[in-house]
Amino acid sequence: MKFGSSLCILNVGGRRFSFSTELMKRLPLSRLSKLHRCGSESELLELCDDYDLDRNEFFFDRHSEAFSFIMLYLQHGKLRFVPHMCELSFYNEMLYWGLESADLQPCCQRRLDDRLSDCFVHFFPEEEPRGPEEPRSRWLERVRLTFEEPTSSLAAQILASVSVLFVVISMVMLCASTLPDWKTAETLDQHRIIETVCISWFTAECIFRFLVSRDKCEFVRRPLNIIDLLAITPYYVSVTVTSLTGENSQLQRAGVTLRVLRIMRIFWVIKLARHFLGLQTLGLTLRRCYREMMMLLVFICVAMAIFSALAQLLEHGLDLEAGNQDYASIPAACWWVIISMTTVGYGDMYPVTVAGRVLGGLCVVSGIVLLALPITFIYHSFVQCYHELKVRSARCTHSLSTEFIN
């Protein structure tokens, strides 16, 4: 976009702000820095509400006082909330201009986190408006929603129920195949038939979803689709290896490979995450709380290193001949530290000296404290993720219902 003069005027909520074009390009606000790159009127109107090229003025129907605080942030490097303004409203203004919550001062970040936790609010990315679709595109979109959104229609619910039924059957057959009474020739043949039927359903479902997906590359990168592929591939690999080597082959390595591939079918149970909100919430929580999970892992590793070294010294290191042989090495003592910190206590190994028992008590108490520290963050993230997924599901159902009525 070529500006008419070297001075650019931003009209935000009736309040005018003047900037030079060079300063506009360097502003950390993504919405303003994109103005000079617009090549058409449609692109320009996606960034602002209106414009006047004669006066080189751009209009934004946004909160003027919030924008003035954002300008103060650009000048002084400190961003705080506008007094007597809702934190969520100001955060919405920040997202509009291209800022994140990390730009806020720590005190304001805590206020925003508390506000989000209290209201369970998440800001969803706005969907790009679509033009009129062709009948074929509309049909493909409905088929895609039928396979991807179990709550989108009655057909989607039926399809999801059938898919869950096949997952349950495959899991039951996988567990039953390890029982001694199920290893007869007749039972194995029946198991192969049921397994083939289940795999055929999963394969057809995966292929059909791939064909009707919007973006094939994005489809392949999704975690649930990768899990589907991991659950289906071992069957075809095992069938290929069996046909090439034979069931009674002397190649023992092939036999071990087949057993490993067959047990990988346990990934089928993760397919339930496609149909159950709780499993989706768990996956989303783990993805968002990976820092807290890593922090928890670091806490455990540090405590394990300290307590295992002390336990080995107190129980075995001070008296090598009559010491407790269960603590003969630090790696062996690490197992005792883990089961003590998690308050499991299998009883397979335990300290016998007074100093070792005192250390065991400290290990248990510290384990409770260390495990409890990150749990609060993970709990709040779980609640927010659950509410977010419920809102998304309700939005999808509402939009489809409106489309059906229209």
Backbone torsions as a table, in degrees:
resi	resn	phi	psi	omega
1	MET	NA	123.5	178.6
2	LYS	-93.1	117.7	-179.9
3	PHE	-76.0	149.2	-176.7
4	GLY	-72.0	-24.8	179.8
5	SER	-147.2	176.6	-179.2
6	SER	-77.4	-8.8	-179.4
7	LEU	-111.9	131.6	-178.7
8	CYS	-117.8	138.7	-176.7
9	ILE	-115.6	128.1	174.8
10	LEU	-107.5	122.3	178.8
11	ASN	-104.5	100.8	-176.5
12	VAL	-108.4	107.9	178.9
13	GLY	60.4	31.8	-179.2
14	GLY	88.8	-5.0	178.9
15	ARG	-106.1	131.5	-172.1
16	ARG	-100.0	136.1	177.4
17	PHE	-126.5	133.3	-177.7
18	SER	-107.2	135.5	178.9
19	PHE	-139.8	152.2	170.4
20	SER	-82.1	154.2	-178.3
21	THR	-63.5	-34.2	178.8
22	GLU	-67.3	-38.3	177.5
23	LEU	-67.6	-36.1	178.7
24	MET	-59.6	-38.0	-178.6
25	LYS	-69.4	-29.4	-175.9
26	ARG	-94.0	-4.8	-178.7
27	LEU	-65.6	138.5	178.1
28	PRO	-74.7	3.3	176.9
29	LEU	-84.5	114.5	-172.9
30	SER	-63.6	-33.8	-178.1
31	ARG	-66.8	-40.2	-179.2
32	LEU	-76.6	-36.4	-179.2
33	SER	-69.0	-18.3	178.6
34	LYS	-85.1	-12.1	-175.4
35	LEU	-61.3	-42.8	-175.5
36	HIS	-73.7	-10.1	179.1
37	ARG	-96.8	0.2	-179.0
38	CYS	-70.3	134.9	-178.6
39	GLY	-108.2	-6.1	-178.9
40	SER	-148.1	168.6	-179.9
41	GLU	-66.9	-37.4	-179.2
42	SER	-64.4	-40.6	177.4
43	GLU	-65.5	-36.6	179.8
44	LEU	-67.8	-40.2	-179.0
45	LEU	-72.4	-14.7	173.2
46	GLU	-74.3	-21.4	-178.2
47	LEU	-100.3	-29.2	179.6
48	CYS	-132.1	167.6	-178.4
49	ASP	-84.4	-30.8	178.6
50	ASP	-163.6	167.2	-179.7
51	TYR	-153.8	159.7	177.3
52	ASP	-134.4	102.9	-176.8
53	LEU	-68.8	-28.3	-179.8
54	ASP	-63.3	-42.0	178.7
55	ARG	-97.7	-0.6	-179.2
56	ASN	56.0	47.4	-175.7
57	GLU	-119.7	136.4	-178.5
58	PHE	-120.6	135.2	-173.1
59	PHE	-107.8	134.5	177.6
60	PHE	-130.8	123.5	179.2
61	ASP	-86.9	69.8	-178.2
62	ARG	-130.4	177.3	-177.7
63	HIS	-74.0	116.3	-174.8
64	SER	-70.1	-38.7	-178.2
65	GLU	-68.3	-37.4	177.0
66	ALA	-64.3	-39.3	179.1
67	PHE	-66.3	-35.1	178.0
68	SER	-65.9	-35.7	175.6
69	PHE	-68.0	-34.7	176.8
70	ILE	-66.6	-36.9	176.6
71	MET	-65.4	-37.3	175.3
72	LEU	-63.4	-34.6	176.3
73	TYR	-64.0	-40.4	179.2
74	LEU	-67.1	-28.9	-179.2
75	GLN	-83.3	-41.3	-171.8
76	HIS	-111.6	-11.0	176.8
77	GLY	80.9	13.9	178.7
78	LYS	-129.4	126.7	-177.5
79	LEU	-117.5	123.3	178.6
80	ARG	-130.3	165.6	-179.7
81	PHE	-70.5	151.2	173.1
82	VAL	-73.4	129.8	178.4
83	PRO	-58.5	143.3	177.2
84	HIS	60.9	26.3	175.4
85	MET	-122.7	139.2	-179.2
86	CYS	-60.0	135.6	-179.5
87	GLU	-60.8	-37.5	-178.8
88	LEU	-69.5	-35.5	178.2
89	SER	-67.5	-41.7	178.4
90	PHE	-67.0	-37.6	177.5
91	TYR	-64.4	-35.4	176.2
92	ASN	-64.5	-39.1	176.0
93	GLU	-65.0	-38.7	178.1
94	MET	-61.8	-45.0	178.8
95	LEU	-63.4	-35.9	-179.7
96	TYR	-63.7	-42.8	-177.8
97	TRP	-84.2	-7.7	174.7
98	GLY	103.0	22.7	177.3
99	LEU	-104.9	162.3	179.7
100	GLU	-119.6	169.6	-179.8
101	SER	-65.4	-23.0	178.7
102	ALA	-66.8	-18.5	178.4
103	ASP	-76.2	-15.5	-179.8
104	LEU	-74.1	157.6	172.5
105	GLN	-67.4	152.6	-176.0
106	PRO	-54.1	-39.9	-179.7
107	CYS	-64.2	-39.7	178.9
108	CYS	-73.0	-31.0	175.5
109	GLN	-62.9	-41.2	177.9
110	ARG	-64.8	-40.1	176.9
111	ARG	-61.5	-41.9	-179.8
112	LEU	-67.0	-41.6	179.1
113	ASP	-63.2	-41.7	178.1
114	ASP	-64.4	-40.6	-179.9
115	ARG	-64.9	-42.3	178.6
116	LEU	-65.5	-38.8	179.3
117	SER	-66.7	-38.0	-179.8
118	ASP	-69.8	-38.9	-174.7
119	CYS	-98.4	-7.4	-177.0
120	PHE	52.3	47.8	-175.6
121	VAL	-101.5	136.2	170.7
122	HIS	-132.9	141.8	179.8
123	PHE	-94.9	117.0	-177.0
124	PHE	-90.9	145.6	176.4
125	PRO	-65.9	136.2	-178.2
126	GLU	-71.1	136.0	179.4
127	GLU	-76.1	138.3	179.9
128	GLU	-70.5	134.7	179.7
129	PRO	-65.4	138.1	-179.7
130	ARG	-106.5	148.2	177.1
131	GLY	-77.6	-179.6	178.5
132	PRO	-62.2	130.0	-177.2
133	GLU	-93.1	150.8	174.7
134	GLU	-74.6	158.5	179.6
135	PRO	-57.3	-38.0	179.9
136	ARG	-67.1	-41.6	178.4
137	SER	-64.9	-39.0	178.5
138	ARG	-64.5	-38.2	179.2
139	TRP	-66.7	-42.3	178.5
140	LEU	-63.7	-37.4	179.1
141	GLU	-65.5	-39.9	178.2
142	ARG	-66.5	-39.9	177.5
143	VAL	-65.2	-40.4	179.1
144	ARG	-62.7	-44.1	178.2
145	LEU	-64.9	-33.1	178.3
146	THR	-61.9	-37.5	-179.4
147	PHE	-86.3	-31.2	-173.5
148	GLU	-93.9	-31.8	-176.1
149	GLU	-115.7	100.8	-177.0
150	PRO	-62.3	-22.5	-178.0
151	THR	-97.8	10.0	-173.8
152	SER	-77.2	-29.9	-177.6
153	SER	-161.1	173.7	177.7
154	LEU	-66.2	-40.0	178.1
155	ALA	-63.1	-37.9	178.2
156	ALA	-65.8	-38.1	177.9
157	GLN	-66.1	-41.0	177.9
158	ILE	-64.6	-44.7	179.6
159	LEU	-62.0	-42.1	178.4
160	ALA	-64.5	-39.1	178.8
161	SER	-64.1	-41.0	178.3
162	VAL	-65.4	-41.1	179.1
163	SER	-63.6	-43.2	177.6
164	VAL	-62.8	-39.1	178.6
165	LEU	-61.4	-42.3	178.3
166	PHE	-66.4	-36.8	177.5
167	VAL	-64.0	-44.6	179.7
168	VAL	-63.3	-43.8	179.5
169	ILE	-62.0	-44.1	-179.2
170	SER	-64.4	-37.5	178.7
171	MET	-68.3	-41.3	178.6
172	VAL	-63.2	-42.4	179.9
173	MET	-68.1	-35.8	177.9
174	LEU	-65.1	-42.2	178.5
175	CYS	-69.7	-40.2	-178.3
176	ALA	-69.1	-27.0	-178.4
177	SER	-68.0	-15.9	178.6
178	THR	-89.6	-5.9	178.1
179	LEU	-75.4	143.5	-179.7
180	PRO	-61.7	-35.8	-177.6
181	ASP	-70.9	-14.3	-177.5
182	TRP	-97.5	10.2	-176.0
183	LYS	-101.7	19.5	173.6
184	THR	-78.8	163.9	-176.4
185	ALA	-63.7	-41.9	-178.9
186	GLU	-66.3	-42.1	-179.8
187	THR	-66.9	-37.6	179.1
188	LEU	-64.6	-37.0	177.5
189	ASP	-65.5	-42.2	177.6
190	GLN	-64.1	-38.8	179.0
191	HIS	-64.0	-39.8	179.4
192	ARG	-64.5	-38.6	180.0
193	ILE	-64.2	-47.9	180.0
194	ILE	-63.9	-40.4	179.5
195	GLU	-63.3	-40.4	179.0
196	THR	-63.9	-40.2	179.0
197	VAL	-64.2	-44.3	-179.8
198	CYS	-64.2	-44.0	179.9
199	ILE	-65.1	-37.5	178.2
200	SER	-62.0	-40.9	177.9
201	TRP	-64.7	-47.1	-179.9
202	PHE	-62.1	-40.1	-179.6
203	THR	-66.4	-45.2	179.2
204	ALA	-63.2	-39.9	178.9
205	GLU	-64.0	-43.9	-178.8
206	CYS	-66.0	-43.1	-179.8
207	ILE	-65.4	-42.6	-178.5
208	PHE	-65.9	-40.4	177.7
209	ARG	-65.8	-34.3	177.4
210	PHE	-67.5	-38.6	-177.4
211	LEU	-69.2	-34.6	-176.5
212	VAL	-95.7	2.1	-179.5
213	SER	-70.6	152.5	179.8
214	ARG	-70.4	-51.4	-176.8
215	ASP	-119.4	113.4	-176.4
216	LYS	-66.1	-39.3	179.5
217	CYS	-66.1	-42.3	177.2
218	GLU	-64.4	-35.6	178.7
219	PHE	-62.1	-43.1	-178.4
220	VAL	-68.5	-30.0	-176.6
221	ARG	-83.2	-12.0	-177.6
222	ARG	-69.2	138.6	-176.8
223	PRO	-59.8	-43.1	-178.6
224	LEU	-64.3	-35.9	178.0
225	ASN	-70.9	-33.9	174.7
226	ILE	-64.5	-39.9	177.5
227	ILE	-64.3	-40.7	176.2
228	ASP	-58.4	-42.9	179.6
229	LEU	-65.5	-40.3	178.0
230	LEU	-65.9	-29.3	-179.7
231	ALA	-79.7	-28.5	-176.2
232	ILE	-90.5	-40.6	-173.4
233	THR	-57.9	-42.6	-178.3
234	PRO	-56.8	-32.1	-179.9
235	TYR	-64.0	-48.2	-178.2
236	TYR	-69.0	-34.3	176.5
237	VAL	-66.1	-43.4	179.7
238	SER	-65.5	-38.9	177.0
239	VAL	-64.2	-41.1	179.0
240	THR	-65.3	-45.2	179.8
241	VAL	-64.5	-39.7	179.7
242	THR	-64.6	-42.6	179.9
243	SER	-66.8	-27.6	-179.3
244	LEU	-86.5	-37.0	-175.9
245	THR	-102.8	-24.3	-177.9
246	GLY	89.2	153.3	-178.3
247	GLU	-66.8	-35.8	-176.7
248	ASN	-103.9	35.1	-178.0
249	SER	-69.6	151.5	177.5
250	GLN	-83.4	-3.8	178.0
251	LEU	-77.4	93.9	-175.9
252	GLN	-65.3	-30.5	179.5
253	ARG	-64.5	-37.8	176.4
254	ALA	-63.6	-38.1	178.8
255	GLY	-63.6	-41.8	177.5
256	VAL	-64.6	-40.3	178.5
257	THR	-61.5	-41.1	179.2
258	LEU	-63.7	-41.4	179.9
259	ARG	-65.7	-38.6	177.6
260	VAL	-65.5	-42.8	-179.5
261	LEU	-66.4	-37.2	-179.1
262	ARG	-69.1	-36.5	179.6
263	ILE	-72.4	-18.2	176.4
264	MET	-68.5	-10.1	176.5
265	ARG	-67.2	-8.1	176.0
266	ILE	-63.0	-18.0	176.5
267	PHE	-63.2	-16.2	179.3
268	TRP	-58.9	-32.5	-176.8
269	VAL	-65.4	-24.8	178.4
270	ILE	-71.9	-18.6	176.1
271	LYS	-61.2	-21.1	178.8
272	LEU	-63.8	-20.7	178.9
273	ALA	-62.9	-22.7	178.7
274	ARG	-70.5	-20.5	-173.6
275	HIS	-117.7	-8.9	-177.2
276	PHE	-121.6	129.3	-176.8
277	LEU	-67.0	-32.5	-178.0
278	GLY	-63.9	-44.3	179.0
279	LEU	-67.8	-35.7	175.5
280	GLN	-63.5	-39.7	178.3
281	THR	-63.7	-40.8	178.8
282	LEU	-62.3	-45.9	179.6
283	GLY	-63.9	-42.2	179.3
284	LEU	-66.6	-36.9	178.3
285	THR	-65.4	-43.3	178.8
286	LEU	-64.3	-35.2	179.8
287	ARG	-70.5	-37.2	-178.6
288	ARG	-82.1	-23.0	-176.3
289	CYS	-107.2	28.4	-178.2
290	TYR	-65.6	-30.0	177.6
291	ARG	-66.4	-43.6	178.7
292	GLU	-65.8	-36.7	178.1
293	MET	-66.2	-41.1	177.0
294	MET	-65.5	-37.7	177.3
295	MET	-63.2	-41.4	177.6
296	LEU	-62.9	-41.1	179.2
297	LEU	-65.0	-39.1	178.3
298	VAL	-65.3	-42.2	177.5
299	PHE	-56.6	-46.9	-177.3
300	ILE	-65.9	-42.2	-178.5
301	CYS	-64.8	-41.9	179.3
302	VAL	-64.7	-46.9	179.6
303	ALA	-64.6	-37.7	179.5
304	MET	-64.3	-40.4	178.9
305	ALA	-64.2	-41.7	-177.6
306	ILE	-70.1	-52.1	-174.3
307	PHE	-71.0	-32.6	179.3
308	SER	-68.4	-39.8	177.8
309	ALA	-64.8	-43.7	178.7
310	LEU	-67.0	-38.7	180.0
311	ALA	-66.3	-40.8	178.3
312	GLN	-63.9	-37.4	179.2
313	LEU	-69.4	-46.5	-175.3
314	LEU	-73.2	-34.0	-175.0
315	GLU	-92.6	-25.8	-175.3
316	HIS	-134.3	-37.3	-172.7
317	GLY	-67.1	-31.0	-177.9
318	LEU	-76.9	-23.9	178.5
319	ASP	-141.2	93.1	-173.9
320	LEU	-66.9	-28.2	-176.6
321	GLU	-85.2	-47.6	-177.0
322	ALA	-102.7	10.2	-178.2
323	GLY	-72.7	167.8	179.3
324	ASN	-69.8	115.8	-176.0
325	GLN	-71.9	-16.8	176.6
326	ASP	-66.5	-22.5	-179.1
327	TYR	-110.4	36.6	-176.6
328	ALA	-67.0	-22.7	-179.6
329	SER	-140.8	161.0	178.4
330	ILE	-66.6	-42.5	176.0
331	PRO	-58.2	-36.6	177.2
332	ALA	-67.0	-36.8	178.5
333	ALA	-71.0	-23.9	178.2
334	CYS	-61.2	-36.2	178.5
335	TRP	-62.8	-41.4	178.6
336	TRP	-65.3	-38.3	179.6
337	VAL	-64.0	-42.1	-178.2
338	ILE	-63.6	-48.1	-177.8
339	ILE	-71.1	-21.9	176.9
340	SER	-80.7	-43.3	-179.7
341	MET	-65.3	-34.0	178.0
342	THR	-87.4	5.4	178.3
343	THR	55.2	34.4	176.0
344	VAL	-83.3	-57.5	175.1
345	GLY	63.1	71.6	179.6
346	TYR	-66.9	-28.2	-178.9
347	GLY	86.8	5.5	179.6
348	ASP	-74.3	-25.3	174.5
349	MET	-146.6	141.0	-176.4
350	TYR	-155.6	153.1	-179.9
351	PRO	-74.3	148.7	-179.6
352	VAL	-116.0	-19.0	178.7
353	THR	-86.5	159.3	179.6
354	VAL	-64.0	-43.7	179.3
355	ALA	-64.3	-37.9	178.4
356	GLY	-65.9	-37.2	178.9
357	ARG	-69.5	-38.7	175.5
358	VAL	-61.8	-42.6	177.1
359	LEU	-62.5	-37.7	177.6
360	GLY	-63.0	-40.1	176.6
361	GLY	-62.9	-43.8	177.0
362	LEU	-62.8	-37.2	179.6
363	CYS	-64.2	-42.3	-180.0
364	VAL	-65.9	-46.1	-178.7
365	VAL	-64.5	-43.8	178.9
366	SER	-65.9	-34.0	177.1
367	GLY	-63.5	-42.0	178.2
368	ILE	-61.9	-43.4	-178.1
369	VAL	-68.0	-46.4	-177.0
370	LEU	-65.8	-38.0	179.1
371	LEU	-71.8	-27.7	-177.3
372	ALA	-80.5	-22.6	-175.0
373	LEU	-61.0	-51.7	-177.8
374	PRO	-82.7	-7.0	-174.4
375	ILE	-64.0	-34.5	-178.6
376	THR	-61.4	-44.6	178.9
377	PHE	-64.0	-41.5	-179.4
378	ILE	-66.5	-38.1	179.6
379	TYR	-64.2	-46.8	179.7
380	HIS	-63.7	-38.7	177.7
381	SER	-65.3	-37.6	178.5
382	PHE	-63.8	-44.4	179.5
383	VAL	-63.4	-42.9	-179.8
384	GLN	-66.2	-41.6	178.9
385	CYS	-64.7	-39.1	179.5
386	TYR	-64.4	-44.3	179.0
387	HIS	-66.3	-38.7	-179.9
388	GLU	-62.6	-44.8	179.8
389	LEU	-66.9	-34.2	176.3
390	LYS	-65.5	-41.1	178.6
391	VAL	-64.5	-43.1	179.1
392	ARG	-63.0	-42.3	178.7
393	SER	-64.6	-40.3	178.2
394	ALA	-65.9	-38.3	177.9
395	ARG	-62.7	-43.6	-179.8
396	CYS	-63.5	-44.4	179.8
397	THR	-64.0	-41.3	-179.1
398	HIS	-66.0	-42.9	-179.5
399	SER	-65.4	-38.1	179.5
400	LEU	-70.3	-37.8	176.4
401	SER	-63.4	-42.0	177.5
402	THR	-63.5	-40.0	178.9
403	GLU	-65.4	-38.7	-180.0
404	PHE	-66.1	-40.0	179.9
405	ILE	-67.0	-42.4	179.5
406	ASN	-66.8	NA	NA
